[in-house]
Amino acid sequence: MKPDKVRNLTDDELRHQERELNDQLFKLKFQLNMGQTESLKKIRGLRRDIARVKTIARERGVATSVTTVVTTEKK
């Protein structure tokens, strides 16, 4: 998943995407432990996608808190 695509998602969509990616990662790890798959590349990709989603969500949270602090300081 490209960062530009993730940045275009709303906050609710970001949370949903993170949950969905975590579920996929869990299923792949379970399959790996059961010996049904050997797709380490997919696991690595999912972990990176989760990190992207979390990073962008954090950036939005920090931007919102900074805006709130700046607004209250001007009053």
C-alpha positions as a LaTeX table, in Angstrom:
\begin{tabular}{lrrr}
\hline
Residue & $x$ (\AA) & $y$ (\AA) & $z$ (\AA) \\
\hline
Met1 & 0.00 & 0.00 & 0.00 \\
Lys2 & 1.42 & 3.35 & $-1.04$ \\
Pro3 & 1.68 & 6.18 & 1.52 \\
Asp4 & $-0.24$ & 8.54 & $-0.77$ \\
Lys5 & $-3.18$ & 6.14 & $-0.80$ \\
Val6 & $-3.11$ & 5.88 & 3.00 \\
Arg7 & $-2.98$ & 9.66 & 3.42 \\
Asn8 & $-6.20$ & 10.01 & 1.41 \\
Leu9 & $-8.14$ & 7.84 & 3.89 \\
Thr10 & $-10.31$ & 9.34 & 6.61 \\
Asp11 & $-9.57$ & 8.64 & 10.28 \\
Asp12 & $-12.29$ & 5.98 & 10.47 \\
Glu13 & $-11.01$ & 4.32 & 7.32 \\
Leu14 & $-7.48$ & 4.36 & 8.76 \\
Arg15 & $-8.62$ & 2.58 & 11.92 \\
His16 & $-10.56$ & 0.06 & 9.85 \\
Gln17 & $-7.56$ & $-0.51$ & 7.58 \\
Glu18 & $-5.28$ & $-1.05$ & 10.58 \\
Arg19 & $-7.67$ & $-3.64$ & 12.06 \\
Glu20 & $-7.97$ & $-5.40$ & 8.73 \\
Leu21 & $-4.19$ & $-5.52$ & 8.24 \\
Asn22 & $-3.69$ & $-6.82$ & 11.79 \\
Asp23 & $-6.22$ & $-9.59$ & 11.13 \\
Gln24 & $-4.46$ & $-10.55$ & 7.91 \\
Leu25 & $-1.10$ & $-10.59$ & 9.69 \\
Phe26 & $-2.50$ & $-12.79$ & 12.45 \\
Lys27 & $-3.90$ & $-15.26$ & 9.93 \\
Leu28 & $-0.63$ & $-15.40$ & 7.99 \\
Lys29 & 1.41 & $-15.93$ & 11.16 \\
Phe30 & $-0.97$ & $-18.68$ & 12.21 \\
Gln31 & $-0.61$ & $-20.37$ & 8.82 \\
Leu32 & 3.16 & $-20.03$ & 9.02 \\
Asn33 & 3.24 & $-21.70$ & 12.43 \\
Met34 & 0.97 & $-24.50$ & 11.20 \\
Gly35 & 3.27 & $-25.08$ & 8.25 \\
Gln36 & 0.65 & $-24.21$ & 5.65 \\
Thr37 & 2.54 & $-21.30$ & 4.11 \\
Glu38 & 6.04 & $-19.95$ & 3.79 \\
Ser39 & 5.21 & $-16.44$ & 2.62 \\
Leu40 & 7.60 & $-14.37$ & 4.68 \\
Lys41 & 7.48 & $-11.68$ & 2.02 \\
Lys42 & 3.75 & $-11.15$ & 2.62 \\
Ile43 & 4.26 & $-10.95$ & 6.38 \\
Arg44 & 7.01 & $-8.38$ & 5.96 \\
Gly45 & 4.81 & $-6.35$ & 3.60 \\
Leu46 & 1.87 & $-6.43$ & 6.00 \\
Arg47 & 4.04 & $-5.30$ & 8.89 \\
Arg48 & 5.25 & $-2.37$ & 6.81 \\
Asp49 & 1.71 & $-1.47$ & 5.78 \\
Ile50 & 0.62 & $-1.50$ & 9.43 \\
Ala51 & 3.56 & 0.75 & 10.30 \\
Arg52 & 2.58 & 3.16 & 7.51 \\
Val53 & $-1.01$ & 3.35 & 8.73 \\
Lys54 & 0.08 & 3.89 & 12.34 \\
Thr55 & 2.61 & 6.55 & 11.33 \\
Ile56 & 0.09 & 8.54 & 9.33 \\
Ala57 & $-2.49$ & 8.26 & 12.13 \\
Arg58 & 0.14 & 9.52 & 14.59 \\
Glu59 & 1.08 & 12.40 & 12.28 \\
Arg60 & $-2.56$ & 13.47 & 12.15 \\
Gly61 & $-2.87$ & 13.24 & 15.92 \\
Val62 & 0.24 & 15.34 & 16.47 \\
Ala63 & $-0.88$ & 17.91 & 13.89 \\
Thr64 & $-4.25$ & 18.20 & 15.62 \\
Ser65 & $-2.72$ & 18.62 & 19.08 \\
Val66 & $-0.20$ & 21.20 & 17.82 \\
Thr67 & $-2.99$ & 23.16 & 16.16 \\
Thr68 & $-5.01$ & 23.07 & 19.38 \\
Val69 & $-2.04$ & 24.26 & 21.47 \\
Val70 & $-1.24$ & 27.08 & 19.06 \\
Thr71 & $-4.87$ & 28.18 & 18.97 \\
Thr72 & $-5.20$ & 28.26 & 22.77 \\
Glu73 & $-1.90$ & 30.14 & 23.19 \\
Lys74 & $-3.07$ & 32.94 & 20.87 \\
Lys75 & $-6.13$ & 33.66 & 23.02 \\
\hline
\end{tabular}
